[in-house]
Amino acid sequence: MKRRLFKISILAGVILTAGCQTTGNTADSLYNQYRGKPNNKAYAIGTNNVAGAAWGAKSTTEAIKLAKKTCDNSGGINCNVTEVNGSALTNESIGQTVNNFNIVSQGITYKPNLKVASTGFFINKSYILTTSDVVESCSKINYERSGRLLETTVVRVDRTNNIAVLKSLEPNINSATISSNKQTKQGERTYTYGYDLSNRENSKTPTYQGKITDGIISSASGKYNDVRFMTTTNEVNSGNVGGPVMAENGDVIGIITNIGKESIKSSMFSIFLNELNIKYQVTKNKASVSPAKIAEKSHDFSVPLVCLNEA
């Protein structure tokens, strides 16, 4: 009888151990274990890349609690459950977040703020233009390329005109051509390019989908007849802010400054760049190009910006 009870106690101990797992090796190896387990399971990860997982729980609610608890007990900071039974949670589900990855730069840990969406574009191989509003919302700005986060440093901010220039620590082959026109004409066709967050599931790096829209210049000035700005009819969202506005020949004629479809004119940010002695390309070519070609070029010189704040 004692021998039978001894066997049962060992089996119970094994079941309890299997149902609640901490970071044995790395967060990635634990995640791979979690993905291979049956239902009633959950996976949690902290901003410092410490993870915890649970499987074999009596319910999904219990699995969620166990996963978060094991992550906390393993030394996880701000642990959040990101998946339950193989499906990623969204912010709307139970208030948890996806993409709990962290970035370490010069000994400082940063966490992305995915609520701040914006775009920037290269005006030469090293410098990126965007809006000052975006820069001031973040401790640090990176940008995404092919699943990688690449670093930038802030060079100068012009709050009055809502312009900022960043320097990429990695060069980009393609850059925009800036319009040499000194006058904005109402009714001219325009194109905008910006990025929407496209994947928040099972991803340590946010991924983005570029989007082009067309329209016209509806007003050659902004609010209160402010001639620094122009207004277009292009469909834009928060991901377009900081992104380029192009003419039919593909030249950049403005930067989207807000979702109200206002853009600061190229004649204004050209002055800004000239004062900083930052070179950019200007062409006198006026020939129209196809929207497909504009989209292709815009994708090559535009980048989605990732807002980082200290964790």
GUNU-768066 format. One line per field, with one value per atom (N, C-alpha, C): residue in one letter; x, y, z; atom name. Coordinates in steps of 0.05 Angstrom, whole numbers. Layout:
BEGIN
residu: [A  ...]
u: [X  ...]
v: [Y  ...]
w: [Z  ...]
atome: [CA  ...]
***
This chain:
BEGIN
residu: [M  M  M  K  K  K  R  R  R  R  R  R  L  L  L  F  F  F  K  K  K  I  I  I  S  S  S  I  I  I  L  L  L  A  A  A  G  G  G  V  V  V  I  I  I  L  L  L  T  T  T  A  A  A  G  G  G  C  C  C  Q  Q  Q  T  T  T  T  T  T  G  G  G  N  N  N  T  T  T  A  A  A  D  D  D  S  S  S  L  L  L  Y  Y  Y  N  N  N  Q  Q  Q  Y  Y  Y  R  R  R  G  G  G  K  K  K  P  P  P  N  N  N  N  N  N  K  K  K  A  A  A  Y  Y  Y  A  A  A  I  I  I  G  G  G  T  T  T  N  N  N  N  N  N  V  V  V  A  A  A  G  G  G  A  A  A  A  A  A  W  W  W  G  G  G  A  A  A  K  K  K  S  S  S  T  T  T  T  T  T  E  E  E  A  A  A  I  I  I  K  K  K  L  L  L  A  A  A  K  K  K  K  K  K  T  T  T  C  C  C  D  D  D  N  N  N  S  S  S  G  G  G  G  G  G  I  I  I  N  N  N  C  C  C  N  N  N  V  V  V  T  T  T  E  E  E  V  V  V  N  N  N  G  G  G  S  S  S  A  A  A  L  L  L  T  T  T  N  N  N  E  E  E  S  S  S  I  I  I  G  G  G  Q  Q  Q  T  T  T  V  V  V  N  N  N  N  N  N  F  F  F  N  N  N  I  I  I  V  V  V  S  S  S  Q  Q  Q  G  G  G  I  I  I  T  T  T  Y  Y  Y  K  K  K  P  P  P  N  N  N  L  L  L  K  K  K  V  V  V  A  A  A  S  S  S  T  T  T  G  G  G  F  F  F  F  F  F  I  I  I  N  N  N  K  K  K  S  S  S  Y  Y  Y  I  I  I  L  L  L  T  T  T  T  T  T  S  S  S  D  D  D  V  V  V  V  V  V  E  E  E  S  S  S  C  C  C  S  S  S  K  K  K  I  I  I  N  N  N  Y  Y  Y  E  E  E  R  R  R  S  S  S  G  G  G  R  R  R  L  L  L  L  L  L  E  E  E  T  T  T  T  T  T  V  V  V  V  V  V  R  R  R  V  V  V  D  D  D  R  R  R  T  T  T  N  N  N  N  N  N  I  I  I  A  A  A  V  V  V  L  L  L  K  K  K  S  S  S  L  L  L  E  E  E  P  P  P  N  N  N  I  I  I  N  N  N  S  S  S  A  A  A  T  T  T  I  I  I  S  S  S  S  S  S  N  N  N  K  K  K  Q  Q  Q  T  T  T  K  K  K  Q  Q  Q  G  G  G  E  E  E  R  R  R  T  T  T  Y  Y  Y  T  T  T  Y  Y  Y  G  G  G  Y  Y  Y  D  D  D  L  L  L  S  S  S  N  N  N  R  R  R  E  E  E  N  N  N  S  S  S  K  K  K  T  T  T  P  P  P  T  T  T  Y  Y  Y  Q  Q  Q  G  G  G  K  K  K  I  I  I  T  T  T  D  D  D  G  G  G  I  I  I  I  I  I  S  S  S  S  S  S  A  A  A  S  S  S  G  G  G  K  K  K  Y  Y  Y  N  N  N  D  D  D  V  V  V  R  R  R  F  F  F  M  M  M  T  T  T  T  T  T  T  T  T  N  N  N  E  E  E  V  V  V  N  N  N  S  S  S  G  G  G  N  N  N  V  V  V  G  G  G  G  G  G  P  P  P  V  V  V  M  M  M  A  A  A  E  E  E  N  N  N  G  G  G  D  D  D  V  V  V  I  I  I  G  G  G  I  I  I  I  I  I  T  T  T  N  N  N  I  I  I  G  G  G  K  K  K  E  E  E  S  S  S  I  I  I  K  K  K  S  S  S  S  S  S  M  M  M  F  F  F  S  S  S  I  I  I  F  F  F  L  L  L  N  N  N  E  E  E  L  L  L  N  N  N  I  I  I  K  K  K  Y  Y  Y  Q  Q  Q  V  V  V  T  T  T  K  K  K  N  N  N  K  K  K  A  A  A  S  S  S  V  V  V  S  S  S  P  P  P  A  A  A  K  K  K  I  I  I  A  A  A  E  E  E  K  K  K  S  S  S  H  H  H  D  D  D  F  F  F  S  S  S  V  V  V  P  P  P  L  L  L  V  V  V  C  C  C  L  L  L  N  N  N  E  E  E  A  A  A]
u: [17  0  17  39  57  71  78  92  73  47  28  24  22  19  44  67  92  92  82  81  61  38  18  29  44  55  75  91  110  96  75  59  46  36  23  44  68  89  97  98  104  83  57  35  36  41  43  66  88  112  106  93  87  67  50  29  38  62  72  101  109  137  148  173  187  209  225  246  269  267  289  314  311  335  331  316  311  281  273  245  237  255  248  244  262  259  234  227  203  178  180  158  154  175  173  160  167  154  124  118  90  74  85  70  64  80  76  58  48  32  2  -15  -44  -57  -83  -99  -97  -111  -111  -82  -71  -43  -41  -20  -17  13  21  49  51  70  73  102  107  135  137  159  164  180  181  195  225  235  264  269  250  253  254  244  240  211  208  181  172  147  135  112  106  85  71  46  31  16  14  -2  -14  -35  -48  -65  -72  -89  -118  -134  -162  -179  -170  -185  -165  -174  -157  -152  -171  -167  -145  -145  -124  -97  -97  -72  -60  -77  -68  -55  -68  -57  -31  -29  -4  19  13  34  45  28  37  52  43  56  84  86  113  132  122  139  148  130  137  158  153  170  198  200  226  242  230  244  235  212  201  192  196  188  164  142  117  108  106  98  69  65  39  35  10  3  -1  13  11  -4  -6  -20  -35  -58  -73  -82  -74  -80  -72  -48  -37  -47  -66  -77  -68  -57  -48  -71  -66  -86  -83  -105  -104  -109  -104  -108  -137  -156  -184  -193  -178  -188  -189  -166  -166  -146  -141  -124  -95  -87  -59  -48  -22  -9  6  8  24  50  70  96  109  111  125  155  166  195  208  233  248  273  283  307  327  351  372  391  396  414  432  458  478  470  462  456  429  413  386  365  345  324  300  291  268  246  221  198  182  174  160  132  125  97  83  69  56  32  24  2  11  37  48  56  40  46  56  76  87  105  112  129  151  173  194  204  221  232  260  276  304  307  322  327  356  371  397  402  425  429  430  432  435  413  400  382  353  336  307  291  272  253  228  217  191  180  161  150  161  162  172  153  127  107  114  122  129  154  174  199  195  178  174  157  145  129  145  171  187  214  224  251  272  265  283  267  278  264  281  268  280  262  271  253  256  235  235  241  258  264  268  250  252  254  238  237  259  275  297  290  298  296  323  324  349  348  371  372  375  365  370  377  388  392  378  367  354  375  374  393  383  359  347  317  304  275  266  247  235  206  201  173  154  163  145  134  150  141  135  138  132  149  176  194  216  225  248  265  291  309  324  325  339  363  382  405  404  403  403  432  435  461  469  450  456  446  463  455  433  417  396  404  401  410  393  367  348  340  336  327  307  292  271  284  270  277  257  269  252  245  220  210  225  231  244  223  197  176  174  171  168  139  122  93  76  56  37  12  3  -20  -44  -65  -90  -100  -109  -120  -100  -73  -54  -57  -52  -54  -32  -39  -19  -21  1  2  15  5  18  26  47  56  61  50  53  50  54  55  34  21  2  15  11  20  5  18  4  4  22  24  32  14  21  20  19  17  43  51  75  100  102  125  140  167  184  190  186  190  164  153  129  134  115  118  97  102  85  79  56  47  47  62  61  36  26  1  4  -5  -5  -34  -39  -65  -62  -83  -81  -103  -98  -117  -108  -117  -108  -103  -90  -86  -112  -126  -152  -149  -128  -123  -92  -84  -55  -45  -62  -54  -67  -58  -70  -91  -94  -113  -105  -125  -120  -103  -105  -90  -59  -50  -22  -8  9  20  43  51  72  61  35  22  3  -4  -25  -43  -66  -86  -92  -92  -98  -123  -133  -157  -149  -123  -114  -124  -132  -139  -114  -114  -91  -100  -82  -86  -61  -60  -37  -11  -12  12  24  8  19  34  29  41  72  84  113  121  102  108  106  115  117  91  89  68  83  75  88  71  84  71  70  58  55  82  103  129  145  133  146  162  165  180  164  178  165  159  133  125  115  115  106  109  104  104  77  64  38  44  30  35  14  -10  -31  -52  -70  -91  -113  -111  -129  -121  -102  -94  -78  -67  -49  -20  -5  22  39  63  81  95  98  108  138  146  175  191  180  194  202  187  192  214  211  231  257  257  282  299  286  300  312  297  306  331  331  354  378  372  394  409  394  406  423  416  432  454  455  476  473  448  443  435  450  445  421  408  385  384  370  369  345  351  330  333  310  311  292  297  279  261  262  246  216  200  171  153  165  149  134  108  92  101  99  105  80  79  55  53  28  25  40  42  56  86  97  125  130  111  113  111  94  91  117  129  154  177  179  201  195  170  164  170  164  170  200  216  245  257  245  257  242  218  202  205  203  205  185  174  157  174  168  183  171  188  179  187  167  170  179  201  212  212  203  206  220  234  249  230  238  221  221]
v: [-24  0  25  25  48  52  30  32  44  37  48  78  86  115  131  118  131  137  117  120  142  143  164  192  195  221  230  212  219  228  214  221  248  254  280  303  297  317  323  302  306  322  317  331  361  367  395  409  396  408  414  396  399  421  426  446  475  479  506  508  521  521  550  552  578  577  597  599  581  556  537  545  553  561  590  593  620  624  649  654  640  639  626  596  583  554  547  564  559  563  583  588  565  553  529  506  503  481  487  512  520  514  521  517  488  470  441  427  441  429  430  413  413  438  439  463  469  490  502  508  526  534  565  577  605  612  634  642  671  678  705  713  739  749  776  782  808  826  851  870  866  849  843  815  805  780  756  758  735  725  699  688  667  660  639  627  601  588  568  561  541  524  499  481  459  446  425  436  462  473  464  468  460  478  503  522  542  558  578  600  606  627  619  594  584  584  577  577  605  625  653  661  655  662  648  622  607  618  624  634  661  679  705  701  683  678  666  647  635  655  673  694  713  721  739  726  700  686  681  681  677  703  725  751  768  762  778  805  826  853  860  869  876  853  829  805  808  801  801  775  765  741  750  737  745  724  699  679  660  651  630  609  584  562  568  580  585  609  623  647  672  692  717  733  746  763  791  805  833  851  876  895  895  888  890  865  843  818  819  820  821  842  862  884  877  855  848  859  859  869  847  851  834  848  834  846  857  841  850  847  855  853  878  876  900  904  928  935  947  937  948  964  989  1006  1021  1016  1029  1025  1000  993  1001  1015  1023  1006  997  980  997  993  1008  989  1000  984  1000  988  1002  1012  1035  1045  1044  1022  1018  1035  1051  1069  1094  1099  1121  1111  1117  1108  1131  1126  1148  1137  1155  1148  1169  1162  1180  1173  1191  1184  1195  1180  1187  1209  1231  1252  1250  1233  1223  1197  1185  1158  1156  1179  1178  1192  1212  1229  1224  1224  1218  1243  1251  1272  1260  1273  1266  1291  1287  1310  1312  1336  1339  1327  1326  1314  1286  1271  1243  1240  1256  1254  1261  1281  1289  1270  1250  1230  1207  1206  1182  1188  1169  1172  1167  1149  1141  1133  1136  1129  1108  1086  1066  1065  1050  1045  1015  1005  976  972  952  944  913  900  870  856  864  850  858  878  888  916  922  949  963  986  1000  1026  1034  1057  1083  1104  1132  1149  1172  1193  1219  1234  1259  1281  1293  1314  1342  1348  1374  1373  1389  1390  1419  1424  1451  1449  1457  1454  1473  1496  1516  1506  1493  1483  1453  1440  1411  1394  1399  1383  1373  1349  1337  1322  1321  1305  1286  1261  1239  1230  1219  1207  1177  1161  1132  1123  1103  1092  1071  1065  1047  1061  1063  1078  1064  1080  1069  1076  1057  1061  1082  1082  1099  1124  1146  1170  1185  1203  1218  1240  1248  1273  1295  1317  1339  1358  1367  1385  1412  1423  1450  1472  1464  1484  1503  1528  1548  1556  1545  1552  1527  1527  1505  1512  1493  1499  1482  1495  1482  1464  1440  1422  1402  1405  1386  1359  1338  1311  1305  1291  1284  1255  1244  1217  1218  1202  1200  1171  1167  1140  1139  1117  1114  1085  1079  1051  1046  1023  1013  989  986  962  938  918  896  870  867  841  846  839  841  814  793  766  751  740  723  736  762  776  792  790  805  832  835  860  867  891  898  899  890  891  909  921  942  937  949  947  976  980  1006  1011  1036  1042  1068  1068  1093  1102  1128  1139  1162  1168  1191  1211  1235  1257  1282  1305  1330  1351  1372  1394  1410  1408  1421  1451  1456  1484  1488  1511  1517  1528  1528  1537  1520  1522  1507  1524  1517  1532  1561  1578  1607  1618  1605  1614  1613  1594  1591  1580  1597  1589  1570  1563  1543  1515  1513  1487  1486  1462  1458  1435  1434  1413  1396  1370  1351  1335  1321  1304  1275  1269  1241  1229  1204  1189  1184  1193  1189  1180  1167  1159  1165  1157  1164  1153  1130  1119  1136  1154  1172  1196  1202  1226  1224  1245  1244  1234  1223  1211  1231  1223  1242  1246  1270  1276  1280  1265  1267  1279  1292  1302  1280  1286  1266  1257  1273  1265  1250  1245  1230  1246  1272  1290  1294  1295  1301  1331  1337  1365  1373  1353  1359  1336  1341  1321  1322  1299  1298  1305  1326  1334  1325  1318  1309  1294  1280  1265  1283  1309  1328  1335  1320  1322  1347  1360  1382  1372  1386  1379  1404  1403  1425  1423  1446  1446  1441  1430  1424  1450  1472  1498  1505  1496  1503  1484  1458  1440  1441  1451  1456  1477  1498  1518  1506  1490  1476  1459  1444  1427  1444  1465  1483  1495  1503  1515  1495  1469  1448  1438  1448  1440  1410  1400  1372  1371  1356  1355  1337  1344  1328  1332  1313  1313  1328  1345  1360  1355  1352  1347  1366  1372  1390  1373  1347  1330  1333  1341  1346  1324  1304  1283  1266  1261  1245  1216  1203  1174  1160  1134  1118  1117  1114  1111  1086  1065  1041  1047  1064  1071  1089  1107  1124  1107  1087  1069  1054  1044  1029  1046  1070  1088  1096  1102  1111  1089  1065  1042  1041  1047  1044  1066  1091  1112  1119  1107  1113  1090  1096  1075  1080  1058  1061  1066  1087  1093  1079  1070  1055  1072  1081  1097  1080  1088  1073  1091  1080  1093  1075  1086  1071  1052  1027  1007  1011]
w: [0  0  0  17  18  -8  -21  -47  -68  -67  -86  -82  -56  -50  -58  -56  -64  -94  -110  -139  -147  -133  -139  -133  -111  -104  -124  -135  -156  -181  -189  -213  -210  -186  -181  -183  -173  -175  -203  -220  -249  -263  -257  -269  -262  -236  -227  -240  -243  -256  -285  -299  -327  -332  -312  -316  -311  -302  -296  -301  -323  -331  -330  -322  -322  -344  -344  -365  -359  -368  -364  -379  -404  -420  -429  -450  -460  -465  -469  -475  -501  -521  -546  -543  -528  -524  -509  -489  -474  -492  -509  -528  -546  -556  -573  -559  -533  -517  -515  -508  -505  -530  -553  -578  -584  -573  -579  -559  -539  -519  -525  -512  -517  -506  -507  -500  -470  -462  -435  -428  -444  -440  -445  -434  -438  -437  -450  -451  -443  -426  -417  -420  -424  -427  -415  -402  -390  -409  -402  -418  -418  -399  -398  -411  -427  -442  -424  -400  -383  -386  -391  -398  -378  -380  -365  -381  -377  -392  -374  -381  -367  -387  -381  -398  -381  -391  -376  -353  -354  -333  -337  -316  -317  -334  -338  -354  -365  -385  -397  -377  -360  -339  -320  -312  -295  -309  -335  -350  -352  -355  -357  -331  -308  -282  -277  -284  -280  -297  -322  -340  -329  -321  -311  -285  -267  -242  -246  -264  -269  -281  -298  -309  -287  -270  -247  -229  -223  -204  -216  -243  -256  -258  -249  -251  -273  -285  -307  -297  -313  -307  -324  -312  -327  -344  -332  -347  -357  -382  -395  -410  -409  -425  -454  -472  -500  -517  -507  -522  -504  -513  -499  -520  -515  -533  -562  -564  -591  -605  -594  -607  -591  -607  -594  -583  -560  -549  -561  -563  -572  -548  -551  -529  -519  -537  -530  -515  -516  -504  -474  -461  -431  -421  -438  -429  -430  -442  -444  -470  -472  -497  -511  -537  -554  -560  -570  -576  -551  -531  -506  -509  -532  -536  -525  -520  -510  -527  -527  -542  -523  -523  -506  -523  -516  -531  -511  -513  -495  -466  -460  -432  -422  -439  -430  -444  -429  -441  -448  -473  -484  -491  -489  -496  -517  -539  -560  -551  -559  -555  -582  -586  -612  -617  -597  -601  -617  -617  -633  -660  -681  -708  -725  -741  -757  -779  -797  -820  -823  -834  -841  -869  -881  -907  -910  -924  -927  -948  -942  -961  -972  -960  -971  -957  -960  -951  -920  -906  -877  -861  -874  -858  -865  -844  -847  -837  -853  -845  -834  -813  -802  -787  -770  -755  -727  -716  -689  -668  -675  -656  -650  -670  -667  -649  -654  -639  -610  -604  -577  -560  -574  -560  -550  -558  -554  -541  -525  -514  -536  -555  -576  -600  -624  -649  -664  -670  -689  -713  -733  -756  -764  -777  -784  -813  -818  -845  -845  -860  -864  -837  -818  -792  -773  -780  -763  -753  -728  -718  -720  -734  -739  -724  -712  -695  -709  -697  -706  -683  -689  -668  -678  -660  -667  -672  -696  -703  -696  -704  -699  -700  -683  -682  -686  -704  -708  -699  -674  -664  -677  -685  -697  -723  -739  -765  -765  -741  -738  -757  -756  -773  -755  -761  -747  -766  -761  -778  -760  -769  -754  -771  -758  -772  -767  -789  -787  -782  -764  -759  -780  -798  -820  -846  -867  -891  -907  -921  -938  -967  -985  -1013  -1027  -1022  -1036  -1020  -1034  -1021  -1039  -1027  -1041  -1058  -1078  -1093  -1084  -1076  -1065  -1088  -1088  -1108  -1107  -1130  -1131  -1136  -1137  -1142  -1118  -1123  -1102  -1097  -1114  -1111  -1111  -1094  -1093  -1108  -1126  -1143  -1135  -1129  -1122  -1145  -1138  -1158  -1169  -1163  -1173  -1158  -1174  -1162  -1143  -1121  -1101  -1093  -1083  -1072  -1044  -1026  -1000  -995  -979  -972  -942  -930  -901  -894  -868  -859  -837  -840  -820  -806  -780  -766  -776  -787  -800  -784  -765  -751  -722  -703  -675  -662  -678  -667  -668  -645  -644  -655  -651  -663  -643  -644  -626  -638  -664  -678  -693  -690  -705  -735  -750  -779  -790  -814  -824  -854  -862  -890  -901  -923  -935  -951  -952  -965  -981  -1006  -1022  -1026  -1025  -1031  -1051  -1065  -1084  -1077  -1087  -1082  -1097  -1088  -1101  -1079  -1086  -1068  -1067  -1045  -1043  -1035  -1020  -1012  -1011  -1022  -1023  -996  -976  -949  -928  -903  -882  -867  -841  -825  -822  -821  -818  -841  -865  -888  -884  -868  -862  -887  -900  -926  -923  -899  -896  -902  -900  -903  -927  -935  -956  -946  -958  -951  -975  -971  -993  -987  -1007  -1003  -999  -998  -995  -969  -970  -945  -929  -904  -887  -859  -845  -817  -801  -776  -759  -770  -784  -796  -818  -830  -851  -840  -814  -803  -804  -815  -819  -846  -861  -887  -910  -934  -956  -971  -983  -1003  -1029  -1050  -1076  -1097  -1116  -1140  -1161  -1185  -1205  -1217  -1214  -1224  -1203  -1180  -1159  -1139  -1144  -1125  -1100  -1077  -1052  -1050  -1046  -1044  -1016  -997  -970  -951  -926  -905  -891  -888  -873  -844  -834  -806  -787  -797  -779  -795  -781  -795  -807  -802  -814  -842  -854  -882  -889  -868  -873  -877  -894  -899  -899  -888  -891  -918  -931  -959  -960  -983  -987  -986  -995  -995  -966  -946  -918  -907  -911  -899  -915  -940  -954  -940  -931  -915  -890  -877  -853  -859  -880  -888  -896  -911  -919  -896  -875  -852  -837  -838  -825  -843  -868  -887  -893  -894  -901  -931  -946  -975  -982  -1003  -1013  -1043  -1056  -1085  -1096  -1116  -1130  -1160  -1173  -1202  -1216  -1241  -1257  -1275  -1272  -1288  -1281  -1300  -1295  -1306  -1319  -1332  -1311  -1316  -1297  -1298  -1276  -1275  -1264  -1268  -1260  -1229  -1219  -1190  -1179  -1196  -1188  -1183  -1201  -1198  -1174  -1169  -1145  -1120  -1120  -1097  -1092  -1114  -1112  -1100  -1111  -1101  -1073  -1066  -1039  -1019  -1026  -1008  -1002  -1022  -1019  -1002  -1003  -987  -962  -958  -934  -914  -888  -868  -846  -834  -810  -786  -771  -747  -723  -705  -681  -656  -642  -618  -595  -582  -559  -534  -512  -486  -466  -447  -428  -413  -411  -397  -367]
atome: [N  CA  C  N  CA  C  N  CA  C  N  CA  C  N  CA  C  N  CA  C  N  CA  C  N  CA  C  N  CA  C  N  CA  C  N  CA  C  N  CA  C  N  CA  C  N  CA  C  N  CA  C  N  CA  C  N  CA  C  N  CA  C  N  CA  C  N  CA  C  N  CA  C  N  CA  C  N  CA  C  N  CA  C  N  CA  C  N  CA  C  N  CA  C  N  CA  C  N  CA  C  N  CA  C  N  CA  C  N  CA  C  N  CA  C  N  CA  C  N  CA  C  N  CA  C  N  CA  C  N  CA  C  N  CA  C  N  CA  C  N  CA  C  N  CA  C  N  CA  C  N  CA  C  N  CA  C  N  CA  C  N  CA  C  N  CA  C  N  CA  C  N  CA  C  N  CA  C  N  CA  C  N  CA  C  N  CA  C  N  CA  C  N  CA  C  N  CA  C  N  CA  C  N  CA  C  N  CA  C  N  CA  C  N  CA  C  N  CA  C  N  CA  C  N  CA  C  N  CA  C  N  CA  C  N  CA  C  N  CA  C  N  CA  C  N  CA  C  N  CA  C  N  CA  C  N  CA  C  N  CA  C  N  CA  C  N  CA  C  N  CA  C  N  CA  C  N  CA  C  N  CA  C  N  CA  C  N  CA  C  N  CA  C  N  CA  C  N  CA  C  N  CA  C  N  CA  C  N  CA  C  N  CA  C  N  CA  C  N  CA  C  N  CA  C  N  CA  C  N  CA  C  N  CA  C  N  CA  C  N  CA  C  N  CA  C  N  CA  C  N  CA  C  N  CA  C  N  CA  C  N  CA  C  N  CA  C  N  CA  C  N  CA  C  N  CA  C  N  CA  C  N  CA  C  N  CA  C  N  CA  C  N  CA  C  N  CA  C  N  CA  C  N  CA  C  N  CA  C  N  CA  C  N  CA  C  N  CA  C  N  CA  C  N  CA  C  N  CA  C  N  CA  C  N  CA  C  N  CA  C  N  CA  C  N  CA  C  N  CA  C  N  CA  C  N  CA  C  N  CA  C  N  CA  C  N  CA  C  N  CA  C  N  CA  C  N  CA  C  N  CA  C  N  CA  C  N  CA  C  N  CA  C  N  CA  C  N  CA  C  N  CA  C  N  CA  C  N  CA  C  N  CA  C  N  CA  C  N  CA  C  N  CA  C  N  CA  C  N  CA  C  N  CA  C  N  CA  C  N  CA  C  N  CA  C  N  CA  C  N  CA  C  N  CA  C  N  CA  C  N  CA  C  N  CA  C  N  CA  C  N  CA  C  N  CA  C  N  CA  C  N  CA  C  N  CA  C  N  CA  C  N  CA  C  N  CA  C  N  CA  C  N  CA  C  N  CA  C  N  CA  C  N  CA  C  N  CA  C  N  CA  C  N  CA  C  N  CA  C  N  CA  C  N  CA  C  N  CA  C  N  CA  C  N  CA  C  N  CA  C  N  CA  C  N  CA  C  N  CA  C  N  CA  C  N  CA  C  N  CA  C  N  CA  C  N  CA  C  N  CA  C  N  CA  C  N  CA  C  N  CA  C  N  CA  C  N  CA  C  N  CA  C  N  CA  C  N  CA  C  N  CA  C  N  CA  C  N  CA  C  N  CA  C  N  CA  C  N  CA  C  N  CA  C  N  CA  C  N  CA  C  N  CA  C  N  CA  C  N  CA  C  N  CA  C  N  CA  C  N  CA  C  N  CA  C  N  CA  C  N  CA  C  N  CA  C  N  CA  C  N  CA  C  N  CA  C  N  CA  C  N  CA  C  N  CA  C  N  CA  C  N  CA  C  N  CA  C  N  CA  C  N  CA  C  N  CA  C  N  CA  C  N  CA  C  N  CA  C  N  CA  C  N  CA  C  N  CA  C  N  CA  C  N  CA  C  N  CA  C  N  CA  C  N  CA  C  N  CA  C  N  CA  C  N  CA  C  N  CA  C  N  CA  C  N  CA  C  N  CA  C  N  CA  C  N  CA  C  N  CA  C  N  CA  C  N  CA  C  N  CA  C  N  CA  C  N  CA  C  N  CA  C  N  CA  C  N  CA  C  N  CA  C  N  CA  C  N  CA  C  N  CA  C  N  CA  C  N  CA  C  N  CA  C  N  CA  C  N  CA  C  N  CA  C  N  CA  C  N  CA  C  N  CA  C  N  CA  C  N  CA  C  N  CA  C  N  CA  C  N  CA  C  N  CA  C  N  CA  C  N  CA  C  N  CA  C  N  CA  C  N  CA  C  N  CA  C  N  CA  C  N  CA  C  N  CA  C  N  CA  C  N  CA  C  N  CA  C  N  CA  C  N  CA  C  N  CA  C  N  CA  C  N  CA  C  N  CA  C  N  CA  C  N  CA  C  N  CA  C  N  CA  C  N  CA  C  N  CA  C  N  CA  C  N  CA  C  N  CA  C  N  CA  C  N  CA  C]
***
